[in-house]
Structure formats: structure tokens, C-alpha cells
Amino acid sequence: MTARTDPITADVLTDEAYRYYRENGFVRVPQVLSASEVARFRAASEEAMAQHGPEIWGAGEDTVQVHFVAQAWLKHEALRDLALHPAVTRAAKRLAGAPLRLYSTDVLLKPGRRTLTTLPTLAHDDETGLPLDGLDRTLTAWIALVDVPVESGCLSYVPGSHLRGTAHRQTHMTSFAEHRAISDIWPDYAWQPRITVPLKAGDVAFHHCRTVHMAGPNLTDSPRLGHGIVFMDAEATYRPGTEDAHISHMAPGAPLDNENFPLV
């Protein structure tokens, strides 16, 4: 099943798009970025990947789900512009229906098969890995910087999964050793529908932090390059957990309300 492709502008999201996001936990917004912006941000992402060297999500060099550069907006001026792009932030705030802060941005790369055979990205939600409390409105913007058809490993979502109860979610973990498979937490997961959302360069797919999602391997010869931006609830606080080296100096329960986490 593929997502609907009706035009929705980032400047004024329709009530229907807003309801779709609320009900399903994700929505595709086409052509948020112009062709010239896509070219600029793609070049900046490639520079960041080359300069800072990719981190690897996976068990090793030969079992890679995705390459990434964390906190990319702090490492390249153009990627700061992308993180705070007014069309992206306006859409995010409209969908959240509440004030948001920028939490993090990552360059996300699945190399083409000429370079590396990538694995599927396992089903997960973002809440589990965020070292934060107070995430009722937190969402991710996944920005396509190249065309991402199904064969390139686009994302698929489990509609409505953001509404499942805490008994069927892993709300937090302090290390990746604690990670539990979605199927172990949510017994009905195997019978849930998935909606696959291919993207054109410049499209943005937004999803709630509790929405279960996954991605296929990149079966093409071209790299799948995108940018993931997490916008958190403005009142979110620090909860020690995974990937928190950049905020581990903070006291547990402290608000993330400084210049490194600007209001959007």
C-alpha cells in the first residue's frame, strides 16, 4: 500500500492533512523544498558526510542499515538553514499543535549497491531512543534530498501506531542492549498494515515519535540521501539514555531550553 499523493502545501496544511497526521501518525508533504534548495542541501550533506565521517547504525561495516552524521546542523552552516527552514518548521508546528524546539538533525545515507549492500532498517519508533521526557508532540521531519522510490529504501509506517498504549511501547532505554523488538512488545504488530511512502527530492514526510516505521534496503546503484530532523516538545526535559553524550552534563529532569535547542 502506498500513501496518498494529493498536493499539500507546507505553508498552509489542510485540515484534512492535519486530521490524517493525527489519525495515522505520519503525513507526506510534497515539494517543501525547491530544486535549488535541494541541490544546496544535498551538496552540504555530502560535504558533512565526507568531512565528519559517517557513523554506522548496524552491527559493523558489512551489516549496515544506515550511515549518518549526527547533529549535522552544528557542523555545516547550510544544514543549520535546513534545520530551521521556515516551511519545514511551520508544517511541524501545525502538525504538533504546540510549541516545539529543535532537538537534533542527522544526515541519513543508505549507499547504493555499487558501494555497499545495505540492510533494511528495522522496525522501531523514535521515542525509545530519545533521552527525553515529555514527548507527546515530538515528531521527525524526514527530508528527501534525492528521489527515494521504494527500491531505494523509502520509509514505511504503521498507521495509528502512535496511539498504542504504554503497555505496547518501549518508552525509554538507557543502552541499546535494552532494546526490544516491536513484535515482543506489541503482540498484534504482525497483523498491522504498513503504508510505504516513496518521496521525490524536496518532499518531507513527518511522523510522530511513537509511530512505528522501517525502511527497506537500497537496491539501486544510487545513494539514498536524506535528512532527519527531530522537533521536540518545547517543555521536554533530559532523561539519561542512549546517544546523550551531547547533553549528559545536564541534570536529569533539566529542561532543554538553551541556544542549542532553539524554539522554532
C-alpha positions as CSV (number, residue, x, y, z in Angstrom):
1,M,0.0,0.0,0.0
2,T,1.3,3.5,-0.8
3,A,0.4,6.8,0.7
4,R,-2.0,9.3,-0.9
5,T,-0.3,11.8,-3.1
6,D,-2.8,14.7,-3.1
7,P,-0.9,18.1,-3.1
8,I,-0.5,19.6,0.4
9,T,1.5,22.8,0.8
10,A,3.8,23.4,3.7
11,D,2.6,26.9,4.2
12,V,-1.0,26.0,4.8
13,L,-1.6,22.4,5.7
14,T,-5.2,21.5,5.1
15,D,-7.4,20.4,7.9
16,E,-7.6,17.0,6.1
17,A,-3.8,16.7,6.2
18,Y,-3.8,17.6,9.9
19,R,-6.5,15.0,10.6
20,Y,-4.6,12.4,8.6
21,Y,-1.5,13.0,10.7
22,R,-3.4,12.9,13.9
23,E,-5.1,9.6,13.0
24,N,-2.2,7.9,11.3
25,G,0.9,9.4,12.9
26,F,2.5,10.4,9.7
27,V,1.9,12.5,6.6
28,R,3.8,13.3,3.3
29,V,4.1,16.9,2.3
30,P,5.3,17.2,-1.3
31,Q,7.8,19.8,-2.7
32,V,8.6,21.7,0.5
33,L,12.0,22.5,-0.9
34,S,12.7,24.0,-4.3
35,A,15.1,22.3,-6.8
36,S,17.8,24.9,-6.0
37,E,17.4,24.3,-2.2
38,V,17.6,20.5,-2.7
39,A,20.8,20.9,-4.7
40,R,22.3,23.2,-2.0
41,F,21.3,20.9,0.9
42,R,22.4,17.8,-0.9
43,A,25.8,19.2,-1.5
44,A,26.1,20.3,2.1
45,S,25.1,16.9,3.3
46,E,27.7,15.2,1.1
47,E,30.3,17.6,2.5
48,A,29.3,16.8,6.0
49,M,29.4,13.1,5.4
50,A,32.9,13.4,3.8
51,Q,34.3,15.8,6.5
52,H,33.0,14.2,9.6
53,G,32.9,10.6,8.5
54,P,29.7,8.6,8.8
55,E,28.7,6.8,12.0
56,I,27.1,3.5,11.4
57,W,23.8,2.1,12.5
58,G,24.3,-1.6,12.3
59,A,26.5,-4.4,13.6
60,G,29.5,-3.5,11.5
61,E,30.9,-2.3,8.2
62,D,29.3,-5.3,6.4
63,T,26.0,-5.2,8.1
64,V,25.0,-1.5,7.7
65,Q,21.4,-0.3,8.0
66,V,22.3,3.4,7.5
67,H,25.2,5.7,7.6
68,F,24.7,9.0,9.4
69,V,26.2,12.3,10.7
70,A,24.7,13.3,14.0
71,Q,23.9,16.9,15.0
72,A,24.7,17.9,11.4
73,W,23.1,21.4,11.8
74,L,26.0,22.3,14.2
75,K,28.6,21.1,11.7
76,H,27.6,22.9,8.5
77,E,26.0,26.4,8.1
78,A,23.8,25.3,5.2
79,L,22.4,22.4,7.3
80,R,21.6,24.9,10.0
81,D,19.5,26.7,7.4
82,L,17.8,23.4,6.6
83,A,17.1,22.6,10.2
84,L,15.4,25.9,10.7
85,H,13.8,26.2,7.3
86,P,10.6,28.2,7.7
87,A,8.5,25.9,5.5
88,V,9.6,22.8,7.5
89,T,9.2,24.4,10.9
90,R,5.8,25.9,10.0
91,A,4.5,22.5,9.0
92,A,6.0,20.8,12.1
93,K,4.3,23.3,14.4
94,R,1.0,23.0,12.6
95,L,1.1,19.2,12.9
96,A,2.2,19.2,16.6
97,G,-0.3,21.9,17.5
98,A,2.0,23.1,20.2
99,P,5.4,24.9,20.6
100,L,8.4,22.9,19.5
101,R,12.2,23.1,19.9
102,L,14.8,21.8,17.5
103,Y,16.4,18.7,19.2
104,S,18.7,17.1,16.6
105,T,19.4,16.7,12.9
106,D,21.1,13.8,11.1
107,V,22.3,13.3,7.6
108,L,21.0,9.8,6.7
109,L,22.6,7.8,3.9
110,K,21.9,4.3,2.5
111,P,24.7,3.8,0.0
112,G,23.9,2.4,-3.4
113,R,24.7,-1.3,-4.0
114,R,27.8,-0.4,-6.1
115,T,29.3,0.8,-2.9
116,L,27.7,-1.4,-0.2
117,T,24.8,-3.8,0.2
118,T,22.7,-2.2,2.9
119,L,20.2,-4.0,5.2
120,P,16.6,-3.0,5.9
121,T,16.2,-0.5,8.7
122,L,14.5,-2.5,11.5
123,A,11.0,-1.5,12.7
124,H,11.3,1.0,15.5
125,D,9.9,4.2,16.9
126,D,11.9,7.3,17.8
127,E,10.6,7.7,21.4
128,T,12.5,4.6,22.6
129,G,15.9,6.1,21.7
130,L,15.4,9.7,22.7
131,P,17.0,10.7,26.1
132,L,14.0,12.9,26.8
133,D,10.8,13.1,28.9
134,G,7.6,14.8,27.8
135,L,7.3,13.7,24.2
136,D,3.6,13.8,23.5
137,R,4.0,16.1,20.4
138,T,7.6,15.3,19.4
139,L,7.9,14.5,15.7
140,T,10.5,13.9,13.0
141,A,10.8,15.5,9.6
142,W,12.4,13.1,7.0
143,I,13.5,15.3,4.1
144,A,14.4,13.7,0.8
145,L,17.4,15.2,-0.9
146,V,17.2,12.7,-3.8
147,D,14.3,10.8,-5.3
148,V,13.5,7.9,-2.9
149,P,11.4,5.3,-4.7
150,V,10.5,2.0,-3.0
151,E,13.6,0.3,-4.4
152,S,15.9,2.9,-2.7
153,G,14.7,2.0,0.7
154,C,12.0,4.6,1.5
155,L,10.2,4.6,4.8
156,S,7.1,2.6,5.6
157,Y,4.8,3.4,8.6
158,V,2.3,1.5,10.7
159,P,-0.7,3.8,10.7
160,G,-2.2,4.6,14.1
161,S,0.7,3.0,15.9
162,H,1.5,6.3,17.7
163,L,-1.8,5.8,19.6
164,R,-1.0,2.4,21.1
165,G,-0.8,2.3,24.9
166,T,2.3,2.3,27.1
167,A,1.9,-1.4,27.6
168,H,2.8,-1.9,24.0
169,R,5.6,0.7,23.8
170,Q,9.2,0.7,25.0
171,T,9.2,4.3,26.2
172,H,12.8,4.5,27.0
173,M,16.1,2.7,27.2
174,T,19.5,3.5,28.8
175,S,21.5,1.4,26.4
176,F,21.0,-0.4,23.1
177,A,21.3,-3.7,25.0
178,E,17.9,-3.0,26.4
179,H,16.2,-2.6,23.0
180,R,13.3,-4.9,22.5
181,A,11.7,-5.9,19.1
182,I,8.4,-4.2,18.4
183,S,6.9,-7.7,18.0
184,D,7.9,-8.6,21.5
185,I,6.2,-5.5,23.0
186,W,3.1,-5.3,20.8
187,P,1.7,-8.8,20.2
188,D,-0.6,-7.6,17.4
189,Y,2.2,-5.9,15.5
190,A,2.5,-8.7,12.8
191,W,-1.1,-8.1,11.8
192,Q,-0.9,-4.3,11.4
193,P,-0.9,-2.7,7.9
194,R,2.1,-0.9,6.6
195,I,1.9,2.2,4.3
196,T,5.0,2.7,2.2
197,V,5.8,6.3,1.3
198,P,8.1,6.9,-1.7
199,L,9.4,10.5,-1.9
200,K,10.5,12.9,-4.6
201,A,13.5,15.1,-3.9
202,G,12.2,18.1,-1.9
203,D,9.3,16.2,-0.3
204,V,9.1,15.9,3.5
205,A,7.5,13.1,5.5
206,F,6.6,13.9,9.0
207,H,6.0,11.2,11.7
208,H,5.2,11.2,15.4
209,C,7.9,9.9,17.7
210,R,5.7,6.9,18.7
211,T,4.9,5.9,15.1
212,V,6.4,2.6,14.2
213,H,8.4,2.8,11.0
214,M,11.0,1.0,9.0
215,A,12.9,1.2,5.7
216,G,13.9,-1.3,3.1
217,P,17.5,-1.8,1.7
218,N,18.7,0.3,-1.1
219,L,18.5,-2.0,-4.1
220,T,19.6,0.7,-6.6
221,D,23.0,1.9,-7.7
222,S,22.5,5.4,-6.4
223,P,22.8,6.6,-2.8
224,R,19.6,7.3,-0.8
225,L,20.3,10.6,0.9
226,G,18.0,12.3,3.3
227,H,17.9,14.5,6.4
228,G,16.2,13.6,9.6
229,I,15.2,16.5,12.0
230,V,13.6,15.9,15.4
231,F,11.4,18.6,16.8
232,M,10.7,18.0,20.4
233,D,8.0,19.4,22.8
234,A,9.2,22.8,23.9
235,E,8.9,21.7,27.6
236,A,10.8,18.4,27.1
237,T,13.4,17.5,29.8
238,Y,16.5,15.5,29.9
239,R,16.2,11.8,30.8
240,P,19.6,10.0,30.7
241,G,19.5,7.4,27.9
242,T,21.1,6.4,24.6
243,E,23.0,8.8,22.4
244,D,23.0,11.5,25.0
245,A,26.7,12.4,25.1
246,H,25.9,16.0,24.0
247,I,23.6,16.6,26.9
248,S,24.9,14.2,29.6
249,H,26.4,17.1,31.5
250,M,22.8,18.2,32.4
251,A,21.0,17.2,35.5
252,P,18.2,14.6,35.0
253,G,14.9,16.5,34.6
254,A,16.5,19.7,33.4
255,P,14.7,21.5,30.6
256,L,16.4,21.7,27.2
257,D,15.8,25.4,26.8
258,N,19.1,26.9,25.7
259,E,20.5,28.1,22.4
260,N,21.4,24.6,21.4
261,F,17.7,23.8,21.3
262,P,16.0,26.8,19.8
263,L,12.3,27.4,19.6
264,V,11.0,27.0,16.1
